[in-house]
Amino acid sequence: LRLNFSCLLCSHILRIQFKTVATYLRDRGLGVAVVSNFDARLSGILRGLDLLPLFDLVVTSGEVGVEKPNPVIFERVVRHYRLSGASRLLHVGDHLLKDYEAAKDFGASAILFDPLSKRGDFYSDIQSLLPS
C-alpha cells in the first residue's frame, strides 16, 4: 500500500510540474512533443492523465519503427517543427543513454530528468537553456 501511494503521489507531483513547464513553453510559442520508446497506446494513456492537450506531437517508436537512441526518431520532431537543425531541439528524458546521450549525439540540447532527485529544480534547468 505504501509503495502504491508513493507512486501515485510521485505521479501527481510530476503531472503538476510537467503542466507548469509545458504551459511555460507553449506561452512562449515553443512546441512540446513526446518522443517515446512506446507504442500507439501512449496517446490514450496521456489522454487519461489529462496531458495529451499539452502536446503538439506524439512520436512513438512503434509508429516510427525505431527506438531511441536511433536518431531517426528525433528527426521526426525536427521535420514536424521545421527546425533549421537539431541544435534548435531540447530533449528532456530520464534515461542516460537513450535520452540524454542520444539527444546530444544527435546535436540537440538535453536535460537528464530524475524525478526522484533532490538535486534541484527541473523547471529552472529548462528555463536556463531557453533563448531570452
C-alpha positions as CSV (number, residue, x, y, z in Angstrom):
1,L,0.0,0.0,0.0
2,R,2.8,2.4,0.9
3,L,4.5,1.8,-2.5
4,N,1.3,2.4,-4.4
5,F,0.6,5.6,-2.5
6,S,4.2,6.8,-3.1
7,C,3.9,6.1,-6.8
8,L,0.5,7.9,-7.1
9,L,1.9,10.9,-5.2
10,C,5.0,11.0,-7.3
11,S,2.9,10.7,-10.5
12,H,0.6,13.5,-9.3
13,I,3.6,15.8,-8.5
14,L,5.2,15.1,-11.9
15,R,1.9,15.9,-13.7
16,I,1.7,19.2,-11.9
17,Q,5.3,20.0,-12.6
18,F,5.1,19.0,-16.2
19,K,1.9,21.0,-16.8
20,T,3.7,24.1,-15.4
21,V,6.7,23.5,-17.7
22,A,4.6,22.7,-20.8
23,T,2.4,25.8,-20.2
24,Y,5.6,28.0,-19.8
25,L,7.0,26.7,-23.1
26,R,3.7,27.0,-25.0
27,D,3.2,30.5,-23.8
28,R,6.5,31.4,-25.4
29,G,5.4,29.9,-28.7
30,L,7.6,26.8,-28.4
31,G,6.4,23.3,-29.4
32,V,6.0,20.5,-26.9
33,A,6.4,16.9,-28.1
34,V,6.6,13.4,-26.7
35,V,9.3,11.1,-28.1
36,S,8.9,7.7,-26.6
37,N,10.1,4.1,-27.0
38,F,6.4,3.0,-26.6
39,D,3.6,2.1,-28.9
40,A,0.3,3.6,-30.1
41,R,-1.3,3.2,-26.7
42,L,0.7,6.2,-25.4
43,S,-1.8,8.8,-26.7
44,G,-4.6,7.1,-24.8
45,I,-2.5,7.0,-21.6
46,L,-1.7,10.7,-22.0
47,R,-5.4,11.4,-22.6
48,G,-6.3,9.5,-19.5
49,L,-3.8,11.6,-17.4
50,D,-5.2,14.8,-19.0
51,L,-1.8,15.5,-20.5
52,L,-2.4,15.0,-24.2
53,P,-3.7,18.5,-24.9
54,L,-0.3,19.8,-23.8
55,F,1.5,18.2,-26.7
56,D,1.6,19.2,-30.3
57,L,3.1,15.9,-31.4
58,V,3.4,12.4,-30.0
59,V,6.1,10.3,-31.6
60,T,6.4,6.6,-30.6
61,S,9.0,4.0,-31.6
62,G,6.0,1.8,-32.6
63,E,5.0,4.4,-35.1
64,V,8.5,5.3,-36.4
65,G,9.8,1.7,-36.4
66,V,13.0,2.5,-34.4
67,E,13.7,3.2,-30.8
68,K,15.8,5.8,-29.1
69,P,18.8,6.2,-29.3
70,N,18.3,5.8,-33.1
71,P,18.4,9.4,-34.5
72,V,15.5,8.8,-36.9
73,I,13.0,9.2,-34.0
74,F,14.5,12.7,-33.3
75,E,14.5,13.6,-37.0
76,R,10.7,13.2,-36.9
77,V,10.5,16.1,-34.4
78,V,12.8,18.3,-36.4
79,R,10.8,17.8,-39.5
80,H,7.5,18.3,-37.8
81,Y,8.5,21.7,-36.3
82,R,10.5,22.6,-39.5
83,L,13.5,23.4,-37.3
84,S,16.7,24.6,-39.0
85,G,18.6,21.8,-37.3
86,A,18.9,19.6,-34.3
87,S,20.5,22.4,-32.3
88,R,17.1,24.0,-32.1
89,L,15.7,21.0,-30.2
90,L,15.7,20.5,-26.4
91,H,15.1,16.9,-25.3
92,V,14.2,16.0,-21.7
93,G,14.4,12.4,-20.7
94,D,15.0,10.1,-17.9
95,H,17.5,7.6,-19.5
96,L,21.2,8.5,-19.7
97,L,21.9,6.6,-22.9
98,K,18.6,6.5,-24.7
99,D,17.6,10.1,-23.9
100,Y,20.4,12.4,-22.8
101,E,23.3,10.9,-24.7
102,A,21.2,10.1,-27.8
103,A,19.9,13.7,-28.0
104,K,23.4,15.1,-27.5
105,D,24.8,12.8,-30.2
106,F,22.0,14.0,-32.5
107,G,23.1,17.6,-31.9
108,A,20.3,18.7,-29.6
109,S,20.4,20.2,-26.2
110,A,19.4,17.7,-23.5
111,I,18.4,17.5,-19.8
112,L,18.5,14.3,-17.9
113,F,15.4,14.2,-15.7
114,D,15.5,12.2,-12.5
115,P,12.1,12.5,-10.8
116,L,13.5,11.3,-7.5
117,S,16.5,13.6,-7.5
118,K,16.9,16.1,-4.7
119,R,19.4,17.9,-6.9
120,G,17.4,20.9,-7.9
121,D,14.6,22.3,-9.9
122,F,13.9,20.7,-13.4
123,Y,11.8,23.8,-14.3
124,S,14.9,26.1,-13.7
125,D,17.0,23.7,-15.8
126,I,14.7,24.2,-18.8
127,Q,14.5,28.0,-18.3
128,S,18.2,28.3,-18.3
129,L,18.5,26.6,-21.7
130,L,15.9,28.7,-23.5
131,P,16.7,31.8,-25.5
132,S,15.9,35.1,-23.8
